[in-house]
Amino acid sequence: MGISETAAAKITIDPAFSVGPVRRRTFGAFVEHLGRCVYTGIFEPGHPQADDDGFRTDVLQLTRELGVSTVRYPGGNFVSGYRWEDGVGPVGQRPARLDLAWHSTDHNVVGVDEFAKWSAKAGVEPMMAVNLGTRGTQEALDLLEYCNIDGGTAFSEQRKANGAEDGYGIRMWCLGNEMDGPWQIGHKSAPEYGRLAADAARAMRMVDQDLELVVCGSSSPGMDTFGEWERVVLSETYELVDLISAHQYFEDFGDLQEHLSAGQRMESFIKDIVSHIDHVKSVKKSAKQVNISFDEWNVWHASRDESKVPSGKDWPVAPALLEDRYTVGDAVVVGDLLITLLRNTDRVHSANLAQLVNVIAPIMTEPGGRAWKQTTFHPFALTSHHAAGTVLQPAVESPVVSGGQTAGFAALSAVATFDAEAGEAVVFAVNRSVTDALTLDAAVADLGNVSVIEAATYANKDPYWQATADDSTSVLPAENGSVTLDGGRLTAVLPAVSWSMIRLAVEA
């Protein structure tokens, strides 16, 4: 269902409408031993642009340009069968193992030490996941000792012998991955997982009380156990953890208008998780506030051939898996999902785009060849680089659209950030209508004296345009010449299926 060609949306931006701080960890990503994310993704010795450690410098450069803050590793489903010890020590002595999660073979050439080294080069904060599928508390403690204890113990001295004199000081730790999922190696019921996660968390805090621990929430809002899983798991772990994970993916099944409701659906999921967290808090009469780590989110066309894993006796090394090619419409959805995460910054304290390279990723590579940007790269990079200070909740009046199973959602999705120290405010806006442009009327006088620094829009007359290695630059964010500012009112035309960023200089 479209909207009229003259439809307008009004927003009011006021510094008093503060949601919370812009959190750098909102702009995290994910590197899993899945497909070509690691091998021929971030790591490819012999590549013309590989450094002395085998890392692709073109990918490192794009990672920095993307503005990634935190990277979760090594999984994902992969972690639930992972023996971290296989990936340390002399590379020639590391064993090859079957990866049951993705029916592949991993030779363990990249492991904990390589990831820590890559993170330092990329300028990102490492976020480590422990295996609570086939392993448990002791193995989590061993990995923590290896990573974070500076010396004087068996595992810390082993790390030093492997070339890392100082501990890595990793603060964020995920207590397993998607343990509610029957597909997960070592899948557990909520009571089983809750007790195991509590044991691991309690022991890890004996090593370092200040760790930031993420307990597994539901793998998606569509899980039959969603809600009850959160209640049971948090009842066991509430005082021991800081965050509970949320995972959600979105797919275009042929109805672009339905696809563009993704932000609305993510918003509903977040609100539901918050209600379950706060229910447990209330029952426990706790003063502590647990928040959300949205550590897997993206567009993933999971029903397509790209996501079919090998089978039978075929256990390939780094096969091409989940290599979705994204459209302009997908990029608009990704931009809207970031708007949603920012709009909920009071409760979403960390988030990770899944994944970084090749696997449902904004960055693609050719083995031995080029690296290039997918459409989804652009809204993520611009939001990461320009969102700063405080998140403001605009008061919004918007026409509504409907698509597929989702009815009556706002055509305009918007959020603003305000950095008083830098004197800059930014409006991020998505027109979710497939058919019609939207006129934005924004009241900005309450910010102070404002002027436009930059106005950029990402859109295309063909929303199904895809970037390729040969042409990744024909459709880029472009100047939006419709933006005007008069007497504290900003107006702009937002094309159908578009993401926009309007930066304002603010004089108090």
Secondary structure, 3 states (H helix, E strand, C coil): CCCCCCCEEEEECCCCCEEEECCHHHHEEECCCCCCCCECCCECCCCCCECCCCEEHHHHHHHHHHCCCEEEECCCHHHHHCCHHHHCCCHHHCCCEEECCCCEEECCCCCHHHHHHHHHHHCCEEEEEECCCCCCHHHHHHHHHHHHCCCCCHHHHHHHHCCCCCCCCCCEEEECCCCCCCCCCCCCCHHHHHHHHHHHHHHHHHHCCCCEEEECCCCCCCCCCCCHHHHHHHHHHCCCCCEEEEEEEECCCCCHHHHCCHHHHHHHHHHHHHHHHHHHHHHHCCCCCCEEEEEEEEECCCCCHHHCCCCCCCCCECCCCCCCCCEHHHHHHHHHHHHHHHHCCCCEEEEEEECCECCCCCEEECCCCCEEECCCHHHHHHHHHHCCCEEECCEEECCEEEECCEEEEECEEEEEEEECCCCEEEEEEEECCCCCCEEEEEECHHHCEEEEEEEEEECCCCCCCECCCCCCCCCCCEECCCCEEECCEEEEEECCCEEEEEEEEEEC
